[in-house]
Amino acid sequence: MWGQEPQLQRVRERLKLLLSTHANALHPKTLYAKPGELLLKQDAPAKHLLLLTQGKVAIEIQQQGQSPHTLTVIEAEALLGEMGLFGDGTHSADVRVVDGPAELLQINGNDLLKALIYDSELLIELLALMSERVRNTNKIITLLLDGINGACKRDDILLDKALQDLKSLNQFVSQTAEQLKHHYRKNE
């Protein structure tokens, strides 16, 4: 899901160019993080954009009073924290190092937004990246709803198709959907 988008390569290249061109204004900072370390906290203010250059991180989300869910694991070179910068100003998920040490470039959000004034192509690529992530999320939600619908209607074909399609999109959501199937079969 995340980290696989076609726009990501273009954004990486534009961001690297922006970093080299505007290094004095952006002041990128190199960070190192150990496995288990929390890089971004859900609902915390979004102040930075991170570019994961080495390691793997998990994107985790937790609803109040519930156990956290891993949405996906992404590898270097992925952008992290952009939704908070362009959205409501807070992070929508936790980002935790799962394979490391992780190496990241941290860019101050305000500095990045100022630099984007001079690089509208990068801004468009970032917005396209976020749009693609929303589209992928919509696909996953639709497949989950199809799976739930299939289970409620006792429609094995619909349920199996939804689960198969989920497997190709996201292994973590797919595992949860498999639990739905197991529960459905157990209650037949």
TIDRENBA-701625 format. One record per residue: y, x, z of N, C-alpha, C in turn. Coordinates in steps of 0.02 Angstrom, whole numbers, plus 50000, padded with zeros to 5 digits. Example, Ala and Ser with C-alpha at 12.3 -4.5 7.8 and 13.67 -1.06 7.14 Angstrom:
<pts>
497165066050390497755061550390498355066050390/498885064250354499475068450357500025064550394/
</pts>
This chain:
<pts>
499415004250000500005000050000500625004450000/500825007250058501405011550060501195018650043/501645022150010501505029049991501175029549924/500995023949892500655023949828501095021449771/501685019149786502095015849736502315020649681/502345018149618502555022349562503265025049571/503705021149603504395023249612504445029149660/503935030049702503975034949755504075042049727/503735043749674503815050449645504535051449622/504825046449589505515047149566505985047649625/505865043749677506295044049736506245050949769/505635053549775505545060249804505955065449766/505895065249700506245070149659507005069449666/507245063149665507965061949672508195064049742/507795062649793507975064549860507995072049868/507525075549839507525082949841508145085649807/508325082749749508925084749714509545083349756/509555077449787510115075549830510165080349889/509585082149918509595086849975509875093649954/509665096049896509915102649875510645102249854/510855096849823511545096149801512025094849859/511805090849906512245088849962512015091550029/511695097350029511425100050092511955100750146/512555102750127513085103450176513285096850208/513255091450169513445084850195512875081450231/512255082650208511675079050236511375082350297/511425088850301511145092650357510415090750372/509965091250324509265089550338508985094050393/508595091050436508305094550493507545094250486/507215099950494506485100050491506195098550560/505735093850562505405091950624504655093150618/504345094650674503615095450677503365090750731/502815087350718502545082550766501795083150770/501535082250830500815082750843500475076050833/499815076050822499455069650817499575065450880/499685059050869499825054450923500565053450937/500975058050912501695057650925502015051950885/502445048150920502795042550889503435045050856/503495043850791504075046250753504625040950750/504425034750739504885029050736504595023450778/505025020150816504795014750861505025008050835/504555003350833504704996550811505274993650853/505744990550820506334987250849506864992150875/506744998650870507255003550891507775004250835/508385006150853508895007150801508685012250749/508815010750686508655015250631509255019750618/509155026050634509705030850627509575036250576/508935036950556508745042350511508255040050458/508245043650404507725043050353507285049250361/506635048350358506175053950363505795054750297/505695060950278505275062550221504685066450249/504095063450248503485066650273503275071850221/503285078150239503105083550191502415086350203/502145084950263501465087350279501175082950334/500515081450328500175077450379500075070250356/499845066150403499725058950390500015055050449/500275049150433500545044750485500265037750476/500215034150531500005027150530500615022750539/500635017450500501145012350508500825006850550/501105005650609500815000950657501324995650675/501084989650683501524984150703501204980450761/501624978150807501374974750866501814968750880/501504962950887501874956950908501844956650984/502334953551013502404953351086501754951051119/501504955151165500914953451203500254954351166/500264956851106499654957751066499494965251059/498894966651037498704973551023499034975750958/499184982250951499494984650889498984984350831/499244983450771498844983450711499074989050665/498604992950640498774997950590498804994550522/499394994850491499464991850425499214996450370/499345002950378499135007850329499215014850357/498895019550326498995026650341499255029850276/499795033650283500085036750224500115044250233/500095047650176500095054950175500765057550150/500845064050156501435067250128501435066050053/501935065250023502645065250035502885058050033/502955055150090503155048150096503825047450130/504185042350112504815040750144504685036050202/505025037150257504935033150317505615031150344/505685024950364506295022750397506825019750352/506685019350287507195016850241507325009450250/506825005550270506924998350278507434996950332/507405000750386507884999750440508595001550420/508665006650378509335008750357509655003450312/509255000250269509534995350223509454988250247/509084987250301508964980550326509404978850385/509084976750438509454974450497509644980050545/509504986250527509694991850569509174993750621/508584990550619508054992350666507414993650627/506964997450658506324998950626505854992950632/505504991450578505054985750576504354987350602/504214993850613503544995850635503585002550671/503055004050708502975010750736502705015250681/502895021550682502605026550638502345032150683/501685033150682501355037850726500955043050686/500995049350707500625054650674499885053750690/499455053650638498735053050649498365059350626/498675063350585498375069650562498935074650556/498875079950594499435084550595499225091550612/499715095650624500405093550638500735090850575/501195086250587501585083450532502235087350527/502455088150466503105091250453503535086150417/504155085450439504595080350411505295083150402/505645080450353506355081650347506705075450373/507175076450418507545070850447508265071150420/508485065450395509165064950367509525059350404/510115060850429510515055850463510655050050415/510545043950438510635038150396511335037250370/511835038250412512535037650389512705042850337/512465049050347512585054250298512265052550231/511655049750234511305047850173511685042350137/511895037250174512255031750142512895034050109/513245038750141513855041550110513675045350046/513135049250047512935053049988512705048449931/512415042749949512185038049897512755035149856/513355035449883513935033249845513995037249781/513785043549784513835048049726513195048349685/512675045049708512035045249672511745038249669/512035034149626511825027149621511115026649594/510885031549555510195031249530509695031649587/509825036049636509385036449694509395029949733/509985027049741510035020749776509615015349742/509655015049676509255010149638508515011549647/508315017849646507605019649656507365017749726/507785018849777507595016949845507515009349850/507965005649820507914998349821507294996049782/507144999349727506534997649689505914999049730/505915004549767505355006249810505245000849863/505784998849896505724993549947505504986949916/505744985449856505544979349822504794979549806/504544985249784503834985949769503414985149832/503654987749888503294987049951503274979649972/503814975949961503814968849977503324965049932/503314966749868502834963649822502114964749845/501964971049863501284972549887501124968649950/501594968149995501494964350057501374956950040/501744954249993501644947349971500944946349944/500694951149905500004950649878499504950449935/499594954749985499134954950041499154948450081/499754945850093499804939550130499464933950091/499574933650026499254928549984498504928949988/498234935049984497504935949988497234934050056/497604935650109497394933550176497384925950182/497904922750155497924915450156497344912550115/497184915550058496614913350019495964914150059/495904919650095495304920750136495244915650192/495794914250225495794909250278495634902450249/495934900850192495794894550158495054893950140/494774899450113494074899550095493624898450155/493804901650211493404900850272493444893750299/494054890850298494134884050324493774878950280/493764880050215493424875450169492694877050160/492464882350194491774884750186491624886450113/492114889550080492064891450010491914898950006/491264900550001491054907650000491354911449941/491424908149884491684911649825492414913649836/492824909049860493534910549873493604915849927/493214915249980493244920050035493034927050011/492484927449975492244934049951492724937149902/493024933149858493504935849810494124938549845/494374934849894494954937149931494804943649967/494224944149998494034950250034493944956049987/493654954849929493564960249880494234962849855/494694958249840495354960249817495744963949872/495654961849934495994965249990495744972449997/495094973449987494814980249993495164985149946/495354982749887495674987249839496404988649857/496694984549900497404985349916497524988949982/497134987350033497294990050099496664989850143/496424995650162495804995950201495874992950270/496454993550302496534991050370496574983450372/496934980450327496954973150323496274970550301/495954974150256495284972350233494794972050291/494834976750337494384976850395494484970650438/495114968650447495254962650486494994956450450/495074956350384494814950750345494054950350350/493724956050352492994956150360492794952950427/493204953950478493074950750543493104943150536/493584940850496493634933650482492994931150450/492744934850401492134932850366491544932750415/491494937950457490954938350506490984932350554/491594930750578491674925050623491484918550587/491694917950525491524912050485490774911250478/490424916750462489704916450451489334914950517/489594917750571489284916750637489324909350658/489854905950638489964899050658489684893950609/489304896150560489014891350512488444887550543/
</pts>
